[in-house]
Amino acid sequence: MKKMVLIFCLFLPVAVWGQQKLLSRNAHIHFISHTDIIDIEGQTHQAGSIINLVNGEIVFAVPMKSFKFELALAEDHFNEDYLESEKYPKASFAGSIKNISEFNLNQEGVFEAQVEGTLNLHGQSRQISAKAILEKMNEKWVGQCTFSILLADYNIQIPNLVKDKVAPVIPIVIKAEYSLLNK
Amino acid sequence: MKVCLKIKCLVACLFSMPLFGQDTDSLFSLLESEMGLATEYTTATFKTTRLVNCHTVERLGKGDLDFRINHRFGRVNQGVYDFFGLDQASNYLNLEYGATNKMTLGIGRANWKKTYSGLFKYLLFRQSKGDRIFPVSIALVSSVFVQTLKWEHPGRTNYFWSRVDYSHQLLVARKLSSWFSLQIAPTLVHRNFTESPDVANDIFSVAFSARYKITRRIAITSEYFAVVTKKYSPLQNPTHPFSLGMDIETGGHVFQLHFTNASCMTENGFIPFTTGKWSKGDVQFGFNISRVFKR
C-alpha cells in the first residue's frame, strides 16, 4: 500500500503538470518600418510558441524566410541584405511571464502579463521586456504583445544610401492563438 | 508512521521535479517537434530578372511593375575619337508587370531594327528545402519581336510575318550557396525571315549564367550563349555572346554594369548578329537599370 502511494506520488506531478503547456503553431508576427518616404511591412503566420503554465516560461521560434512583403523585392532585401536569413534562419525568444503566479490561466478572462526574456535575432541576443495581454476564451488562449526593437542593437546595418527609407526603430506586433498541448 | 509516509511522498515528489521542471531549451526542442518541417523556398537566386541580356529565374511579385532601361555603348577599342564607344548608343526599354506571383507579362522597344517586343514568363518550380525538397528553380520565358524598320530587302515581299521573330527559353537555376548561383538555359530563337535559304530559321543555343556575390549588395556576373545550330547567321564570322558584369543594388534600384561583345539586347539580335571578338577588344560597355514600382 505504502509503495503504491509512493509510486502514485512519483507520477502525480507528471500527470498533472504534463498537461499544462500551451502551443501555438501559427502565431502572427507583423512589423513595419515607417518613414516619410516608404512604409515597409512584413508579416508571417508561421511562428511557433509554447507557454509553460506552471512556471510561466515562454518561447517563440520564427523562420525568417516565412516573412512575406507587399513588394517581392523587399522580401529579397530582407533576407539577403538585412537579416541574412541563410546564415541566421531563425529568430527566437526565450523568457518568462514574470507575474504568472498572479493569475490562473485556467479561468476564462483577460490577464495582463509582464514578459521578460532574451530575443535572438540576426545572431545577436538582447534582453527585452514587454507587457502582453493574454485572454482565455472557450479553451483557446490568445496572446497579444507589442514591442519595438532598435535595428542597431541586432547589428542590422542600413547603408547611407537608403537611410531615409528604413526606420531605425521597428515596432513589432505579435498575436498568437494557443491551445492546450496534450503531451 | 504516517509522518514517515508523508516525508517519503515529499521526497518522491522532489525527485520527480526534474520531470516537469522544463528549461527553455527543452521547450524549444518540444516546439521544434510540434512544428515539424516547413518548406523553405530559395529567394534571390539572382538580383533581378536579367543577368546581362539573358533572363533569370527571378520573378516579379504580384502587382510589381519593373521599368528596365538597357543601354549599350559602342566598342571600346574605337579609341578616344569615339570616346571609347560612348559616342554611340543603343537602347532597349522594358516595362514588365507581375500578373501573379508566378507570371510576368512585359512589353519593350529596342532601337535595333526599331523592334517592339512582348514577353511572357512563367515560374514553374522554385528551389526549396525542408518539407518539400526541389533542387532547382525552373521558369519558362517566351518573347515575340516585331521589327518595324523600313523594308531592307528589295526583291523580297514585305509580309508582316517576315518581321516577326520568337525566342523561347527554359531557365534552370540553382543557388548553390548564398554567394554563388548558376543557371543553364536551353534557348530556341525562331526567325520567320532569313536573309538567304541556307541560314537557319531555328537557332538552338544554351545560355550559361553565373552570379558570384562579393558583398551583400554587389555581385560579379557572367553569361555565355553557346550556339549549337550551324550557319545560324547571315554574317561571315559570327561570335558567341559573352558578357562580364557587375550588379549593384541600392534599395529600389539595381544597376548592372557590364562589358559584352553583343551590341543587341533582344535574343533575335544578339544571338545571330554578334560579331565582336573579346580577343580583339571588340567589346562594349553597357548598363541595365531596373526600378521596381508597386501598383
Interface residues (C-beta under 8 A of the other chain):
Chain A: K2 V5 L6 C9 L10 F11 L12 P13 V14 W17 G18 K21 L23 R25 Q46 G48 S49 I50 N52 V54 N55 E57 V59 A61 P63 K65 S66 F69 E70 L71 A72 L73 E75 D76 H77 N79 E80 D81 E84 S85 E86 K87 P89 S92 A94 G95 P159 L161 V162 K165 L181 K183
Chain B: L5 K8 C9 A12 C13 F15 S16 M17 L19 F20 G21 Q22 D23 T24 L27 F28 L30 L31 E32 E34 M35 A38 E40 Y41 T43 A44 R59 L60 G61 D64 G98 N101 S178 R216 R217 E249 T250 G251 G252 V292 K294
